[in-house]
Amino acid sequence: MRRGRATGVVAPTVDGYAPFDLVTEPALLGLARETVETAHGRTIVHHAASATDPSARRRATVMLHGAAGSWTTWTPLLQAAREVDALVSRPVLIDLPGWGDSPEPDPGLDVESAAAVVVEVAEALGVTEFDLVGHSMGAFIALHLAATRPDLVLSVSVVSATSFSAIDAVSHPVRGLVALPAFTLLRAGFGLLPRASVTLLRGAARIGLLRALSAPVFRHVERVPRSVLEAFVAELRPRGFLAASRSGRDYDATRWRGIDCDVAAVGGIDDVFARPSDLDRLSTVVRHAHTTLLDDCGHFAHVERPHETLRALGWVEG
């Protein structure tokens, strides 16, 4: 099925903003924890038990978190899917090396290395084809994989993707200060004080500045569950963030023109790490892309507006 082209701004249609806490116990979502050894280090994966049907075992929904994220970032979306009986076939949630419980590699993970980890994890689980879902940095990796491994990727769903504007901000920091000031300043701060940044962030959270630290990326930070904010600050890891962002320097996004599978993209109109124009550009570069811009939403569309995100991605009827 070809999804078509871009939509306009979509207003929230479901009462409630950021309605779900993060789930940290995988069994509550029918997931099991597993460790996969990859060329870039030990990688923690949470996934649904394999189906008895061999063909079902070979296909999975692989979900890639962003910087300042882990497997738990997807649990609000999975809870929303359960609530409306949306089927997510064999979810595989990866803690990319350097994030969540997966140890940090040296050097840090770039987009090529991250893509290789995803393929290794899939092979270890017996998955031969997958639907990719990515948030922020994970969306960038998902698009890269769709372009470079079309033999494996059946479809792509990207949420609050860091794409064209972020690539430009990394390649041209002065322009980035104008287009994406929050992203550019965070990157500069981490670059100047990589170790001290962690101490300062943790200390600020302990003295009651948790919501202030998280405010830029959430549209209504005062309404976001504390579990979400604590996970966001805990996963702000300077070395991993810098390694991931360096992948954008001079990255040739025109390679995405070769993506031939369906691509659905959703973003928030108030996203400080991406611009609404990024969705427009994606719909012109990727032939079969369908894009949706959500009103009253920041950088975590799947957490802030999970039901609307499900509809935008085509996982439930709109």
Beta strands, then each sheet from edge to edge (+ up, - down):
strand 1: 9-10
strand 2: 31-38
strand 3: 41-48
strand 4: 59-64
strand 5: 91-95
strand 6: 129-135
strand 7: 153-159
strand 8: 262-268
strand 9: 289-294
sheet 1: 1+ 9+ 8+ 7+ 6+ 4+ 5+ 3- 2+
end
